[in-house]
Amino acid sequence: MILIKTEKLEKEYVSSGFLGKKRRIRALKGIDIEIKKGETYGLVGESGCGKSTFGRTVLGMEKPTAGKVYFKDTDINESESKEIKKIRRNMQIIFQDPYSSLDPSWNVKKIIEEPMKALNISQEEIYRRLDFLTEKIGFIKKYLERYPYEFSGGQRQRIGIARALATEPEFIVCDEPVSALDVSVQAQIINMLLDFQNSFNLTYLFISHDMNVVHFIAAKIGVMFKGYLVEEGESDEIMFMPRHPYTELLISAIPGNTKTDKTADNEEMKGPERLIISAHDEGCPFAGRCPYTMEKCLKKIPPLKYITKTHRVACHLI
């Protein structure tokens, strides 16, 4: 069953530049993604590529400029308010920075209770869920009266996870939930997320710039670059058989990886570098950094096409 589906999803921001001149920034450029119920879809790419914008747009926190987002078979941007409220209950987010995402003036009890009260859940049911979640995240009851500043980063992220689970959602966007944590704490949080997924049949969109983490937790991986989805496939396909030069670059950047980073070698660049960098917005978005750039790469954006039943790549070399 497909739980989340996007069709030609676009998001554009307009900002005022020098002398009031309008500047348009296309953060998402025609993203088509399907996420099956119960699976983890990993979305990876460097900072500024549009990963978090995609997650917020899927949740309805950002209104798309064009395209559609479906939860099950319902277009969340075209639904009536009553139907949207039901959908919102089934969609939550875990933020990257657990401290800035928690109200410092609220204690843990109020933080976890708040989304349930917003949905008019009965007080009896709120107490039941609060006791359950407190135990599941490894807290004792006296912690409920404490405030976010009294906890470590890993403990604050546990609070964020409990808050996301409070409404018993089906789908959770994990927006770089472990990037601000120590490696040992990262492992604890990831194992906790996997435990909750197995227990409650949760579906995750796991956003990260860390290919190792995404490969470990995700069944399927999408690679984003400058607002485009440039490669998608099963986790092992992407990690061990990457076909897009940008994916190869990400994997080569993993510490301890001995694979040669060809995109960093200026001597292997083909074609005039200045021309590529100035013209690549009209063609392949990666042309300015790709060692395999050809003339047609400068003129045409490569379509995202299947090379196997599960593997899609947007590259003129394929």
C-alpha positions in Angstrom: 0.0 0.0 0.0 1.3 3.5 -1.0 0.9 5.7 2.1 2.6 8.9 0.7 2.8 9.9 -2.9 4.0 13.2 -4.6 3.4 14.1 -8.2 5.5 16.8 -9.9 6.0 18.6 -6.6 7.3 22.1 -6.9 8.1 24.7 -4.3 9.2 28.2 -5.1 10.1 31.1 -2.7 10.1 34.7 -3.7 12.4 37.1 -1.8 13.3 40.8 -2.2 16.8 41.4 -3.5 18.9 44.5 -4.2 16.8 47.6 -4.8 13.6 45.6 -4.2 14.1 43.3 -7.1 12.3 40.1 -6.7 14.3 36.9 -6.6 12.7 33.5 -7.2 14.2 30.4 -5.6 13.0 27.0 -6.8 13.5 24.7 -3.8 11.7 21.7 -5.3 11.7 20.8 -9.0 9.1 18.2 -10.0 9.6 15.6 -7.3 7.8 12.2 -7.8 8.2 9.9 -4.8 6.2 7.0 -3.4 6.5 5.8 0.2 5.0 2.4 1.1 3.2 1.9 4.4 5.6 0.5 7.1 8.8 1.4 5.2 11.5 3.9 5.8 12.3 6.1 2.8 15.7 7.8 3.2 16.2 11.2 1.6 19.9 12.3 1.3 21.8 15.2 -0.1 24.0 18.2 0.9 22.7 21.2 2.8 20.4 23.4 0.8 19.3 20.7 -1.7 15.7 20.8 -0.7 15.4 17.8 1.6 13.8 19.6 4.6 11.5 21.7 2.3 10.3 18.4 0.8 9.5 17.0 4.2 7.6 20.2 5.3 5.7 20.3 2.0 4.6 16.7 2.4 3.3 17.5 5.9 1.4 20.6 4.7 3.6 22.9 6.7 4.6 24.5 3.3 2.1 24.9 0.5 3.4 23.6 -2.8 3.7 26.0 -5.7 2.7 23.2 -8.1 2.1 19.4 -7.9 0.2 17.2 -5.5 0.8 15.4 -2.2 -1.3 12.4 -1.4 -1.8 10.7 2.0 -3.2 7.3 1.0 -5.6 8.4 -1.8 -6.3 11.9 -0.4 -4.8 15.1 -1.9 -3.9 16.9 1.3 -3.9 20.3 -0.4 -7.4 20.0 -1.8 -9.2 18.3 1.1 -11.8 20.0 3.3 -10.9 21.2 6.8 -12.5 18.2 8.6 -10.7 15.7 6.5 -7.4 17.6 6.8 -7.7 17.5 10.6 -7.9 13.7 10.5 -4.9 13.5 8.2 -2.8 15.9 10.4 -3.4 13.5 13.3 -1.7 10.8 11.3 1.3 12.9 10.2 4.0 14.2 12.6 7.6 15.5 12.5 10.8 15.0 14.6 13.0 18.0 14.2 16.8 18.2 13.9 17.5 20.4 16.9 15.6 19.1 19.9 16.3 22.1 22.0 14.9 24.8 19.7 11.9 22.7 18.8 10.8 22.4 22.5 9.2 25.3 24.3 11.6 26.1 27.2 8.8 27.4 29.4 6.9 24.1 29.3 7.8 21.0 31.3 8.0 17.6 29.6 4.4 16.7 30.6 2.9 19.8 28.9 5.1 19.3 25.8 3.9 15.8 25.2 0.3 16.5 26.2 -0.1 19.6 23.9 -0.6 17.8 20.5 -3.2 15.5 22.1 -5.1 18.4 23.6 -5.1 20.2 20.2 -6.9 17.2 18.8 -9.5 17.1 21.7 -8.4 13.7 23.0 -10.0 12.9 26.3 -8.0 13.6 29.5 -8.2 9.9 30.5 -6.6 8.8 27.2 -4.0 11.5 27.5 -2.9 10.2 30.8 -2.8 6.6 29.4 -0.6 7.6 26.5 1.6 9.8 28.7 2.4 6.9 31.0 3.0 4.6 28.1 5.3 7.0 26.2 7.3 7.9 29.3 8.1 4.3 29.8 8.9 3.7 26.2 11.5 6.5 25.9 13.2 5.4 29.1 12.1 8.2 31.4 10.9 8.0 35.0 7.7 9.9 36.1 9.5 12.6 38.0 11.2 13.7 34.7 7.7 14.9 33.5 8.0 17.9 35.8 11.4 19.0 34.4 12.1 21.5 31.6 14.1 21.0 28.4 17.2 22.8 29.6 17.6 20.1 32.4 18.2 17.3 29.8 21.0 16.3 27.5 20.7 16.5 23.7 19.8 12.8 23.4 17.2 13.1 26.2 15.6 16.1 24.6 15.4 14.2 21.3 13.6 11.4 23.2 11.0 14.0 24.3 10.6 15.1 20.7 10.0 11.5 19.6 7.4 11.1 22.4 5.6 14.3 21.3 5.5 13.0 17.7 4.1 9.7 18.8 1.5 11.2 21.1 -1.2 11.4 18.4 -0.5 7.8 17.3 0.4 8.8 13.8 1.0 6.5 10.8 3.6 8.7 9.1 6.6 10.6 10.6 9.1 12.9 8.9 12.4 12.5 10.7 14.3 15.7 9.7 17.9 15.0 10.5 17.0 13.7 14.0 20.5 12.5 14.9 22.8 14.9 13.2 23.2 17.1 16.3 24.0 14.1 18.6 27.1 12.2 19.6 27.7 9.0 17.7 26.9 6.7 20.6 23.6 8.7 21.2 22.8 8.5 17.5 22.8 4.7 17.7 20.4 4.8 20.7 17.9 7.1 18.9 18.0 5.2 15.7 17.4 1.9 17.5 14.5 3.5 19.3 13.0 4.7 16.0 13.3 1.2 14.6 11.7 -0.3 17.7 8.7 2.1 17.5 8.4 1.3 13.8 8.3 -2.4 14.4 5.8 -2.0 17.3 3.4 0.4 15.6 3.9 -0.2 11.9 5.1 3.4 11.4 6.2 4.9 8.1 9.2 7.2 8.1 10.6 9.8 5.7 14.2 9.9 7.1 16.1 13.0 6.0 19.8 13.2 6.4 23.1 14.2 4.8 24.8 11.1 6.3 24.8 8.3 3.7 25.9 5.7 6.3 23.0 6.5 8.6 20.5 6.5 5.8 21.8 3.2 4.4 21.4 1.6 7.9 17.8 2.7 8.6 16.2 3.0 5.1 14.8 0.4 2.8 14.7 2.8 -0.1 16.9 5.9 -0.7 16.3 9.0 -2.8 19.2 11.4 -3.6 18.5 15.1 -4.0 20.6 17.8 -5.6 19.6 21.4 -6.1 15.9 20.6 -5.8 16.0 17.6 -8.2 15.7 13.9 -7.4 18.7 12.6 -9.3 18.7 9.0 -8.2 16.4 6.6 -6.3 16.6 2.9 -5.5 16.8 0.2 -2.8 19.2 1.0 0.0 21.9 -1.5 -1.2 21.5 -0.4 -4.8 22.3 3.2 -4.0 25.1 2.4 -1.5 27.0 -0.3 -3.5 25.9 0.3 -7.1 25.4 4.1 -7.5 24.9 5.3 -11.1 24.7 9.1 -10.7 28.1 10.9 -10.3 26.6 13.0 -7.4 25.7 9.8 -5.5 29.3 8.6 -6.1 30.5 11.8 -4.7 28.4 11.5 -1.5 29.6 7.9 -1.0 33.2 8.8 -1.6 32.9 11.4 1.2 32.2 8.8 3.8 35.1 8.6 6.3 37.3 5.5 5.5 35.9 5.1 2.0 38.9 4.6 -0.3 36.9 5.2 -3.5 38.4 8.0 -5.6 36.4 11.2 -5.7 36.7 12.0 -9.4 34.4 15.1 -9.1 37.0 16.8 -6.9 39.8 16.3 -9.5 39.8 19.5 -11.7 42.3 17.8 -14.1 39.6 15.2 -15.0 36.9 17.8 -15.7 35.8 17.6 -19.3 34.9 20.8 -21.2 35.5 24.4 -20.2 34.8 24.7 -16.5 33.6 28.3 -16.7 31.1 27.6 -19.4 29.8 24.6 -17.5 29.3 26.5 -14.3 27.6 29.5 -16.0 25.3 27.5 -18.2 24.4 24.5 -16.1 21.1 25.9 -14.8 19.7 25.4 -18.3 20.8 21.8 -18.4 21.9 19.1 -15.8 22.1 20.7 -12.4 25.3 18.7 -11.6 27.1 19.7 -14.8 29.4 22.2 -13.1 30.9 19.5 -10.8 30.6 16.4 -13.0 33.8 14.8 -14.5 31.7 13.3 -17.3 30.0 16.5 -18.6 29.1 16.5 -22.3 27.7 19.2 -24.5 24.1 17.9 -24.2 24.5 18.1 -20.4 24.6 21.9 -20.7 21.5 22.1 -22.8 19.0 19.6 -21.4 18.0 18.4 -18.0 18.2 14.6 -18.0 14.9 12.8 -17.2 14.6 10.5 -14.2 14.2 7.1 -15.7 14.2 3.5 -14.6 17.3 1.4 -15.3 15.9 -1.6 -13.2 12.5 -2.2 -11.6 13.5 -0.3 -8.5 16.4 1.9 -9.6 15.9 5.4 -11.2 18.6 7.7 -12.4 18.7 11.2 -14.0 21.9 11.3 -16.0 22.7 11.6 -19.7 25.4 8.9 -19.3 22.7 6.2 -18.6 
